Amino acid sequence: MTEEMRTFEELVAEAEQAPVTGWDFSWLAGRATEQRPSWGYQRLLGERLAGARAALDLQTGGGEVLAGASARAPLTVATEGWPPNVARATRLLHPLGVAVVADEDRPPLPFADQAFDLVTSRHPVTVWWEEIARVLRPGGGYFSQQVGPASVFELVEFFLGPQPEQVRAGRHPEHARQAAEAAGLRVVDLRSESLRTEFFDIGAVVYFLRKVIWMVPDFTVERYWEKLRELDELIRHQGPFTATTARFLIEARKPA
């Protein structure tokens, strides 16, 4: 049975029951698409890790991105704050020689000054620049792909209505540059892209909002039942729901 033939209730119920631990979006295969940035973060991550002696991956999620990198530093540590993801990352990364540390993602990081020559993070929720600078050795680097301003806000504003300009302008790459420099780091690369995301059925939307919890922070199926019905009708009659994804890549160095 195709997704178009299944009822709204069936699609929503299936998405509600799907596990959302980790940072693997394979459940959405055939149901949603997200254009990837041209720079290829995971490939570049592997190149950076190959040249590092001690590396720290912050907010590693389920560890999928780090595990898929082509190399790891002789000493590699990952942090994660959500208990289900800590367990998942431990199962995935420990066999690869990576230590996983449960951390609540608030200062201070549980590491000594100048402990690492590379700190990485893909899609961090928060970035504690002063702590990153503290744990980096002189000459060490920070490498990260982050979510840019107003990313997927077509979907956010469908549920929450128009957002204030200060919210839409948040997570701007120039803000990241300023914060990095204020912490004493020198930004050596900063690039951004606007990309296309499509949701082909309402189940994909429910799964996405359950997994990426900061998009619609109070999201539950019960609370947004009527809006979900409205969006289901829209997709069935007009085709995929399209949104713009914002991503930026930032690389910074601590002066030697």
Backbone as CSV, one residue per row, in Angstrom:
resi,resn,N_x,N_y,N_z,CA_x,CA_y,CA_z,C_x,C_y,C_z
1,MET,0.845,-1.192,0.000,0.000,0.000,0.000,0.883,1.246,0.000
2,THR,0.662,2.165,-0.915,1.462,3.378,-0.984,1.094,4.304,0.171
3,GLU,2.015,5.260,0.452,1.754,6.210,1.531,0.492,7.030,1.237
4,GLU,0.244,7.315,-0.059,-0.923,8.119,-0.416,-2.222,7.396,-0.097
5,MET,-2.210,6.040,-0.131,-3.417,5.264,0.099,-3.682,5.040,1.585
6,ARG,-2.647,5.156,2.402,-2.810,4.929,3.831,-3.507,6.123,4.472
7,THR,-4.242,5.878,5.511,-4.998,6.951,6.138,-4.084,7.835,6.975
8,PHE,-4.579,9.012,7.267,-3.882,9.939,8.156,-3.567,9.255,9.484
9,GLU,-4.552,8.583,10.064,-4.367,7.940,11.369,-3.296,6.856,11.310
10,GLU,-3.255,6.085,10.216,-2.257,5.026,10.090,-0.843,5.598,10.001
11,LEU,-0.685,6.628,9.199,0.632,7.238,9.046,1.123,7.855,10.351
12,VAL,0.250,8.547,11.055,0.624,9.185,12.312,0.964,8.138,13.368
13,ALA,0.148,7.096,13.471,0.394,6.053,14.469,1.738,5.369,14.237
14,GLU,2.057,5.089,12.980,3.339,4.456,12.664,4.505,5.352,13.076
15,ALA,4.414,6.640,12.767,5.492,7.577,13.083,5.628,7.786,14.586
16,GLU,4.523,7.720,15.313,4.575,7.869,16.774,5.318,6.709,17.425
17,GLN,5.250,5.543,16.822,5.850,4.342,17.412,7.299,4.134,16.985
18,ALA,7.752,4.856,15.978,9.114,4.668,15.478,10.134,5.169,16.502
19,PRO,11.218,4.424,16.739,12.246,4.883,17.675,12.984,6.107,17.125
20,VAL,13.306,7.057,17.993,13.952,8.294,17.539,15.303,8.522,18.215
21,THR,15.894,7.492,18.819,17.224,7.647,19.391,18.253,7.729,18.272
22,GLY,19.419,8.258,18.624,20.498,8.375,17.652,20.255,9.490,16.651
23,TRP,21.140,9.568,15.678,21.038,10.633,14.660,21.010,10.005,13.271
24,ASP,20.328,8.867,13.206,20.166,8.143,11.953,18.753,8.419,11.438
25,PHE,18.665,8.969,10.226,17.364,9.335,9.666,16.913,8.357,8.581
26,SER,17.431,7.126,8.621,17.101,6.173,7.560,15.619,5.810,7.553
27,TRP,14.902,6.001,8.668,13.463,5.724,8.705,12.725,6.570,7.670
28,LEU,13.309,7.718,7.319,12.652,8.636,6.389,12.937,8.303,4.922
29,ALA,13.677,7.244,4.657,14.000,6.899,3.264,12.720,6.709,2.456
30,GLY,12.618,7.437,1.354,11.442,7.378,0.510,10.285,8.227,0.987
31,ARG,10.430,8.835,2.162,9.338,9.623,2.741,9.704,11.094,2.912
32,ALA,11.005,11.377,2.877,11.482,12.752,2.956,12.868,12.800,2.341
33,THR,13.247,13.956,1.822,14.588,14.128,1.274,15.180,15.422,1.819
34,GLU,16.488,15.407,2.021,17.195,16.612,2.445,18.452,16.761,1.594
35,GLN,18.547,17.846,0.886,19.738,18.132,0.094,20.931,18.320,1.024
36,ARG,22.050,17.739,0.676,23.244,17.803,1.518,24.156,18.952,1.099
37,PRO,24.865,19.570,2.043,25.817,20.620,1.685,26.910,20.085,0.761
38,SER,27.412,20.952,-0.080,28.375,20.521,-1.093,29.731,20.153,-0.499
39,TRP,30.046,20.635,0.708,31.404,20.430,1.219,31.632,19.007,1.743
40,GLY,30.617,18.249,2.107,30.800,16.877,2.563,31.441,16.814,3.938
41,TYR,30.657,17.091,4.974,31.207,17.199,6.331,31.911,15.928,6.778
42,GLN,31.298,14.774,6.585,31.893,13.542,7.108,33.240,13.242,6.456
43,ARG,33.370,13.517,5.171,34.663,13.319,4.498,35.717,14.254,5.078
44,LEU,35.361,15.524,5.251,36.307,16.487,5.826,36.634,16.154,7.276
45,LEU,35.639,15.642,8.000,35.879,15.235,9.386,36.943,14.144,9.438
46,GLY,36.838,13.167,8.564,37.834,12.100,8.529,39.229,12.632,8.256
47,GLU,39.340,13.620,7.364,40.641,14.215,7.066,41.209,14.923,8.292
48,ARG,40.358,15.640,9.030,40.837,16.349,10.229,41.251,15.348,11.310
49,LEU,40.461,14.300,11.490,40.765,13.304,12.517,42.054,12.554,12.209
50,ALA,42.333,12.329,10.931,43.544,11.601,10.545,44.807,12.344,10.970
51,GLY,44.713,13.658,11.093,45.881,14.438,11.468,45.942,14.816,12.935
52,ALA,45.003,14.306,13.738,44.931,14.682,15.152,45.523,13.589,16.043
53,ARG,46.026,13.996,17.194,46.508,13.033,18.198,45.430,12.754,19.235
54,ALA,44.715,13.816,19.644,43.653,13.673,20.640,42.469,14.505,20.170
55,ALA,41.303,13.882,20.016,40.144,14.562,19.447,38.923,14.386,20.349
56,LEU,38.088,15.410,20.342,36.855,15.414,21.126,35.690,15.745,20.201
57,ASP,34.686,14.854,20.154,33.479,15.095,19.365,32.343,15.428,20.326
58,LEU,31.869,16.658,20.274,30.837,17.129,21.195,29.443,16.849,20.648
59,GLN,28.513,16.486,21.553,27.119,16.236,21.182,27.063,15.236,20.021
60,THR,27.647,14.091,20.244,27.836,13.101,19.174,26.548,12.410,18.758
61,GLY,25.444,12.628,19.482,24.193,11.936,19.153,24.351,10.448,19.403
62,GLY,23.969,9.634,18.436,24.163,8.194,18.557,25.521,7.741,18.078
63,GLY,26.392,8.684,17.716,27.746,8.349,17.282,27.875,7.979,15.825
64,GLU,26.765,8.097,15.068,26.785,7.614,13.680,27.755,8.383,12.795
65,VAL,27.806,9.695,12.940,28.665,10.502,12.074,30.140,10.217,12.368
66,LEU,30.491,10.189,13.653,31.874,9.906,14.030,32.275,8.494,13.610
67,ALA,31.385,7.537,13.797,31.691,6.150,13.419,31.903,6.019,11.919
68,GLY,31.220,6.842,11.125,31.321,6.753,9.688,32.481,7.525,9.089
69,ALA,33.231,8.259,9.924,34.390,8.991,9.422,35.478,8.004,9.001
70,SER,36.291,8.421,8.050,37.302,7.519,7.486,38.475,7.274,8.419
71,ALA,38.626,8.086,9.466,39.744,7.912,10.403,39.323,8.447,11.767
72,ARG,40.085,8.053,12.782,39.904,8.609,14.112,41.273,8.848,14.722
73,ALA,41.345,9.811,15.631,42.611,10.087,16.301,42.955,8.937,17.243
74,PRO,44.248,8.742,17.552,44.625,7.674,18.502,43.855,7.756,19.816
75,LEU,43.616,8.968,20.284,42.748,9.188,21.438,41.540,9.974,20.958
76,THR,40.386,9.349,20.958,39.160,10.028,20.539,38.105,9.850,21.620
77,VAL,37.493,10.961,22.016,36.463,10.975,23.051,35.228,11.649,22.477
78,ALA,34.051,11.154,22.832,32.794,11.754,22.394,31.931,12.046,23.614
79,THR,31.193,13.155,23.575,30.247,13.461,24.644,28.824,13.441,24.095
80,GLU,27.880,13.136,24.975,26.461,13.153,24.625,25.642,13.314,25.904
81,GLY,24.540,14.055,25.799,23.757,14.368,26.980,22.479,13.585,27.158
82,TRP,21.901,13.056,26.073,20.611,12.372,26.167,20.855,10.894,26.445
83,PRO,20.392,10.352,27.587,20.725,8.980,27.984,20.502,7.920,26.909
84,PRO,19.371,7.909,26.168,19.246,6.880,25.121,20.344,6.977,24.067
85,ASN,20.770,8.202,23.749,21.855,8.361,22.785,23.204,7.972,23.374
86,VAL,23.402,8.205,24.672,24.651,7.785,25.315,24.818,6.280,25.174
87,ALA,23.747,5.544,25.434,23.812,4.084,25.317,24.063,3.660,23.881
88,ARG,23.384,4.305,22.951,23.552,3.949,21.534,24.966,4.266,21.056
89,ALA,25.468,5.453,21.412,26.817,5.837,20.998,27.864,4.920,21.617
90,THR,27.648,4.514,22.856,28.593,3.605,23.511,28.678,2.287,22.761
91,ARG,27.524,1.728,22.393,27.515,0.453,21.653,28.215,0.578,20.305
92,LEU,28.045,1.723,19.662,28.606,1.911,18.326,30.086,2.280,18.348
93,LEU,30.482,3.130,19.304,31.823,3.718,19.275,32.857,2.963,20.103
94,HIS,32.444,2.311,21.176,33.427,1.588,21.989,34.213,0.556,21.187
95,PRO,33.577,-0.228,20.307,34.372,-1.178,19.506,35.377,-0.501,18.591
96,LEU,35.195,0.794,18.342,36.129,1.548,17.495,37.203,2.245,18.319
97,GLY,37.197,2.002,19.632,38.208,2.601,20.497,37.894,4.007,20.954
98,VAL,36.636,4.430,20.809,36.226,5.780,21.208,35.560,5.729,22.574
99,ALA,36.021,6.550,23.505,35.395,6.656,24.819,34.203,7.597,24.731
100,VAL,33.068,7.213,25.304,31.861,8.031,25.308,31.617,8.523,26.732
101,VAL,31.487,9.831,26.873,31.301,10.457,28.180,29.913,11.075,28.242
102,ALA,29.131,10.716,29.245,27.819,11.337,29.454,28.030,12.736,30.022
103,ASP,27.542,13.729,29.305,27.759,15.124,29.699,26.479,15.913,29.446
104,GLU,26.112,16.793,30.345,24.838,17.506,30.263,24.860,18.688,29.301
105,ASP,25.954,18.884,28.591,26.075,19.981,27.631,25.873,21.335,28.301
106,ARG,26.639,21.547,29.333,26.708,22.867,29.959,28.101,23.011,30.558
107,PRO,28.633,24.231,30.636,29.984,24.401,31.163,30.065,23.956,32.629
108,PRO,31.226,23.470,33.048,32.422,23.240,32.236,32.414,21.856,31.599
109,LEU,33.141,21.727,30.485,33.364,20.407,29.922,34.217,19.584,30.895
110,PRO,33.970,18.285,31.011,34.681,17.473,32.019,36.075,17.043,31.559
111,PHE,36.860,18.013,31.075,38.198,17.724,30.577,39.153,18.826,31.016
112,ALA,40.427,18.464,31.114,41.444,19.420,31.546,41.746,20.447,30.465
113,ASP,42.356,21.540,30.850,42.811,22.549,29.896,43.762,21.902,28.882
114,GLN,43.635,22.330,27.628,44.561,21.934,26.566,44.652,20.412,26.403
115,ALA,43.523,19.723,26.568,43.522,18.267,26.498,43.466,17.730,25.066
116,PHE,43.007,18.559,24.115,42.758,18.061,22.753,43.368,18.989,21.709
117,ASP,43.790,18.402,20.593,44.232,19.249,19.489,43.160,19.371,18.406
118,LEU,42.011,18.700,18.586,40.893,18.853,17.663,39.590,18.675,18.434
119,VAL,38.663,19.619,18.251,37.302,19.504,18.785,36.351,19.602,17.602
120,THR,35.391,18.679,17.519,34.455,18.658,16.403,33.025,18.568,16.922
121,SER,32.083,18.919,16.063,30.676,18.767,16.419,29.819,18.974,15.176
122,ARG,28.868,18.083,14.975,27.926,18.229,13.861,26.552,18.558,14.422
123,HIS,26.056,19.701,14.023,24.734,20.190,14.424,24.584,20.316,15.935
124,PRO,25.521,21.002,16.595,25.367,21.199,18.040,24.160,22.074,18.349
125,VAL,23.491,21.746,19.450,22.364,22.576,19.887,22.887,23.878,20.486
126,THR,23.931,23.769,21.291,24.590,24.937,21.886,26.084,24.813,21.637
127,VAL,26.762,25.940,21.579,28.220,25.952,21.392,28.828,26.795,22.504
128,TRP,29.571,26.145,23.381,30.229,26.854,24.485,31.646,27.198,24.044
129,TRP,31.784,28.337,23.396,33.047,28.695,22.749,34.198,28.813,23.750
130,GLU,33.944,29.383,24.914,35.022,29.542,25.890,35.556,28.191,26.346
131,GLU,34.648,27.219,26.503,35.074,25.878,26.903,35.841,25.176,25.783
132,ILE,35.394,25.368,24.558,36.117,24.793,23.427,37.542,25.352,23.378
133,ALA,37.656,26.663,23.544,38.983,27.282,23.533,39.836,26.772,24.701
134,ARG,39.211,26.551,25.839,39.960,26.091,27.018,40.550,24.701,26.821
135,VAL,39.772,23.779,26.250,40.269,22.394,26.138,41.148,22.177,24.917
136,LEU,41.226,23.165,24.018,42.108,23.054,22.858,43.552,23.387,23.221
137,ARG,44.473,22.614,22.686,45.888,22.948,22.815,46.211,24.131,21.899
138,PRO,47.229,24.908,22.210,47.656,25.960,21.288,47.941,25.373,19.910
139,GLY,47.381,25.995,18.894,47.515,25.489,17.538,46.436,24.499,17.157
140,GLY,45.591,24.094,18.122,44.532,23.138,17.854,43.353,23.779,17.135
141,GLY,42.435,22.948,16.636,41.345,23.472,15.827,39.975,22.965,16.240
142,TYR,38.975,23.749,15.887,37.572,23.393,16.048,36.962,23.285,14.662
143,PHE,36.216,22.197,14.402,35.637,21.948,13.094,34.200,21.498,13.282
144,SER,33.254,22.203,12.633,31.849,21.931,12.925,30.947,22.300,11.752
145,GLN,29.931,21.470,11.525,28.816,21.845,10.655,27.627,22.160,11.544
146,GLN,26.986,23.315,11.291,25.917,23.754,12.174,24.673,24.138,11.390
147,VAL,23.560,24.152,12.115,22.282,24.582,11.542,22.272,26.099,11.488
148,GLY,21.905,26.636,10.332,21.894,28.075,10.139,20.568,28.716,10.505
149,PRO,20.407,30.003,10.202,19.219,30.748,10.617,17.959,30.324,9.872
150,ALA,16.850,30.292,10.610,15.507,30.025,10.047,15.476,28.726,9.248
151,SER,16.203,27.715,9.708,16.258,26.449,8.988,14.950,25.683,9.157
152,VAL,14.381,25.242,8.041,13.109,24.512,7.992,11.986,25.328,8.652
153,PHE,12.080,26.647,8.586,11.085,27.484,9.264,9.740,27.484,8.562
154,GLU,9.690,27.050,7.305,8.384,26.879,6.678,7.546,25.875,7.485
155,LEU,8.205,24.826,7.975,7.506,23.834,8.790,7.253,24.365,10.203
156,VAL,8.265,24.990,10.788,8.110,25.564,12.126,6.939,26.537,12.162
157,GLU,6.880,27.433,11.186,5.847,28.468,11.201,4.475,27.930,10.793
158,PHE,4.431,26.785,10.127,3.139,26.154,9.864,2.469,25.783,11.184
159,PHE,3.258,25.327,12.136,2.711,24.908,13.424,2.667,26.048,14.450
160,LEU,3.651,26.911,14.453,3.763,27.928,15.504,3.361,29.318,15.051
161,GLY,3.147,29.510,13.753,2.847,30.839,13.254,4.121,31.636,13.043
162,PRO,4.003,32.864,12.494,5.188,33.684,12.210,6.046,33.890,13.455
163,GLN,7.349,33.725,13.279,8.286,33.865,14.389,8.937,35.247,14.385
164,PRO,9.270,35.784,15.570,9.917,37.098,15.644,11.221,37.112,14.851
165,GLU,11.573,38.284,14.363,12.768,38.405,13.544,14.021,37.977,14.301
166,GLN,14.077,38.233,15.614,15.262,37.837,16.376,15.396,36.318,16.463
167,VAL,14.262,35.610,16.408,14.299,34.147,16.378,14.744,33.669,14.997
168,ARG,14.193,34.272,13.952,14.555,33.885,12.590,16.033,34.149,12.315
169,ALA,16.584,35.182,12.933,17.979,35.551,12.671,18.965,34.810,13.557
170,GLY,18.459,34.005,14.492,19.353,33.268,15.377,20.185,32.254,14.607
171,ARG,21.270,31.808,15.207,22.167,30.807,14.638,22.803,31.281,13.326
172,HIS,23.017,32.581,13.208,23.625,33.119,11.989,25.125,32.826,12.001
173,PRO,25.704,32.454,10.860,27.138,32.146,10.843,28.024,33.297,11.305
174,GLU,27.608,34.537,11.048,28.421,35.664,11.515,28.399,35.767,13.039
175,HIS,27.281,35.379,13.656,27.243,35.346,15.117,28.248,34.319,15.642
176,ALA,28.330,33.170,14.954,29.296,32.150,15.354,30.723,32.666,15.211
177,ARG,30.992,33.391,14.129,32.332,33.957,13.944,32.683,34.903,15.101
178,GLN,31.758,35.778,15.423,31.999,36.744,16.495,32.233,36.053,17.836
179,ALA,31.437,35.021,18.118,31.582,34.316,19.391,32.902,33.558,19.457
180,ALA,33.303,32.950,18.337,34.577,32.241,18.305,35.736,33.202,18.537
181,GLU,35.691,34.333,17.876,36.767,35.312,18.025,36.790,35.907,19.434
182,ALA,35.620,36.083,20.026,35.560,36.595,21.397,36.190,35.619,22.386
183,ALA,36.161,34.329,22.048,36.767,33.314,22.908,38.253,33.134,22.631
184,GLY,38.790,33.920,21.702,40.217,33.869,21.412,40.601,32.950,20.273
185,LEU,39.629,32.471,19.511,39.917,31.613,18.368,39.943,32.429,17.088
186,ARG,40.658,31.940,16.091,40.729,32.611,14.788,39.980,31.767,13.759
187,VAL,38.934,32.324,13.164,38.136,31.601,12.182,38.895,31.552,10.865
188,VAL,39.137,30.328,10.365,39.906,30.158,9.134,39.017,29.723,7.964
189,ASP,37.791,29.295,8.238,36.866,28.915,7.169,35.439,29.099,7.679
190,LEU,34.604,29.732,6.862,33.195,29.917,7.207,32.417,29.987,5.902
191,ARG,31.541,29.002,5.687,30.737,28.981,4.464,29.337,28.469,4.792
192,SER,28.375,28.927,4.022,26.990,28.551,4.295,26.262,28.236,2.994
193,GLU,25.205,27.425,3.113,24.381,27.068,1.966,22.924,26.957,2.389
194,SER,22.030,27.298,1.464,20.601,27.074,1.626,20.209,25.880,0.763
195,LEU,19.534,24.930,1.370,19.264,23.641,0.733,17.772,23.320,0.783
196,ARG,17.383,22.297,0.046,15.969,21.963,-0.105,15.631,20.697,0.685
197,THR,14.535,20.763,1.430,14.020,19.613,2.165,12.568,19.386,1.754
198,GLU,12.182,18.113,1.556,10.812,17.788,1.170,10.267,16.680,2.072
199,PHE,9.006,16.828,2.463,8.293,15.808,3.239,7.159,15.273,2.363
200,PHE,7.167,13.955,2.129,6.207,13.363,1.199,4.938,12.835,1.857
201,ASP,4.950,12.683,3.180,3.732,12.259,3.865,3.757,12.759,5.306
202,ILE,2.610,12.745,5.953,2.490,13.334,7.288,3.263,12.528,8.326
203,GLY,3.455,11.224,8.076,4.263,10.430,8.992,5.690,10.933,9.064
204,ALA,6.223,11.351,7.919,7.582,11.885,7.895,7.686,13.151,8.738
205,VAL,6.660,13.990,8.690,6.646,15.225,9.488,6.614,14.892,10.975
206,VAL,5.751,13.962,11.365,5.644,13.574,12.777,6.970,13.020,13.280
207,TYR,7.581,12.139,12.509,8.864,11.556,12.906,9.925,12.640,13.055
208,PHE,10.004,13.542,12.088,11.004,14.610,12.111,10.836,15.491,13.350
209,LEU,9.607,15.872,13.668,9.380,16.764,14.809,9.578,16.050,16.143
210,ARG,9.372,14.743,16.173,9.681,13.974,17.383,11.185,13.859,17.590
211,LYS,11.932,13.790,16.498,13.374,13.566,16.586,14.145,14.870,16.772
212,VAL,13.771,15.895,16.008,14.466,17.191,16.075,13.620,18.091,16.975
213,ILE,13.747,17.879,18.283,12.766,18.385,19.244,12.784,19.899,19.406
214,TRP,13.857,20.559,18.982,13.901,22.007,19.144,13.154,22.756,18.042
215,MET,12.709,22.065,16.998,11.975,22.738,15.930,10.631,23.272,16.432
216,VAL,9.830,22.391,16.996,8.556,22.771,17.620,8.636,22.201,19.036
217,PRO,9.186,22.969,19.986,9.576,22.416,21.289,8.452,21.741,22.066
218,ASP,7.209,22.176,21.870,6.113,21.567,22.626,5.351,20.546,21.790
219,PHE,5.992,20.019,20.754,5.278,19.150,19.820,4.845,17.839,20.463
220,THR,3.574,17.520,20.329,3.026,16.180,20.513,1.939,16.019,19.458
221,VAL,1.669,14.797,19.085,0.610,14.551,18.105,-0.724,15.039,18.639
222,GLU,-0.988,14.788,19.903,-2.266,15.204,20.489,-2.427,16.724,20.450
223,ARG,-1.377,17.444,20.820,-1.469,18.904,20.876,-1.679,19.504,19.490
224,TYR,-1.077,18.917,18.472,-1.125,19.506,17.125,-1.951,18.654,16.155
225,TRP,-2.888,17.907,16.683,-3.689,17.000,15.861,-4.353,17.712,14.679
226,GLU,-4.993,18.835,14.929,-5.708,19.533,13.860,-4.756,20.116,12.831
227,LYS,-3.626,20.653,13.264,-2.640,21.181,12.315,-2.034,20.044,11.485
228,LEU,-1.835,18.893,12.098,-1.335,17.740,11.354,-2.343,17.280,10.305
229,ARG,-3.614,17.280,10.663,-4.653,16.937,9.687,-4.646,17.917,8.517
230,GLU,-4.499,19.189,8.842,-4.473,20.224,7.805,-3.282,20.018,6.876
231,LEU,-2.133,19.705,7.446,-0.939,19.501,6.626,-1.055,18.213,5.811
232,ASP,-1.650,17.188,6.368,-1.883,15.946,5.630,-2.710,16.212,4.375
233,GLU,-3.762,16.984,4.515,-4.606,17.323,3.361,-3.810,18.122,2.333
234,LEU,-2.989,19.020,2.802,-2.177,19.847,1.912,-1.235,18.969,1.080
235,ILE,-0.569,18.029,1.746,0.369,17.152,1.042,-0.369,16.260,0.045
236,ARG,-1.508,15.732,0.438,-2.252,14.833,-0.443,-2.754,15.543,-1.702
237,HIS,-3.091,16.815,-1.578,-3.685,17.530,-2.716,-2.675,18.363,-3.506
238,GLN,-1.581,18.815,-2.853,-0.648,19.708,-3.534,0.745,19.115,-3.711
239,GLY,1.003,17.968,-3.113,2.315,17.362,-3.256,3.201,17.619,-2.050
240,PRO,4.493,17.244,-2.126,5.387,17.320,-0.972,5.434,18.716,-0.347
241,PHE,5.549,18.730,0.980,5.749,19.996,1.696,7.236,20.331,1.623
242,THR,7.551,21.507,1.107,8.936,21.899,0.858,9.388,22.966,1.850
243,ALA,10.605,22.811,2.355,11.186,23.782,3.280,12.642,24.028,2.903
244,THR,13.181,25.117,3.404,14.573,25.485,3.147,15.420,25.175,4.373
245,THR,16.460,24.384,4.171,17.391,24.022,5.237,18.630,24.910,5.137
246,ALA,19.057,25.470,6.255,20.254,26.314,6.300,21.367,25.576,7.038
247,ARG,22.522,25.523,6.427,23.690,24.884,7.035,24.912,25.783,6.861
248,PHE,25.807,25.747,7.866,27.094,26.425,7.664,28.212,25.589,8.267
249,LEU,29.374,25.741,7.677,30.587,25.052,8.110,31.507,26.103,8.719
250,ILE,32.031,25.800,9.903,32.956,26.735,10.545,34.185,25.973,11.052
251,GLU,35.337,26.548,10.780,36.592,25.979,11.277,37.392,27.115,11.904
252,ALA,37.884,26.874,13.114,38.611,27.918,13.852,39.851,27.303,14.496
253,ARG,40.843,28.163,14.757,42.081,27.675,15.363,42.425,28.500,16.600
254,LYS,43.029,27.802,17.548,43.552,28.477,18.736,44.995,28.910,18.450
255,PRO,45.309,30.154,18.632,46.660,30.635,18.295,47.743,29.801,18.994
256,ALA,48.803,29.528,18.247,49.902,28.723,18.790,50.669,29.531,19.813
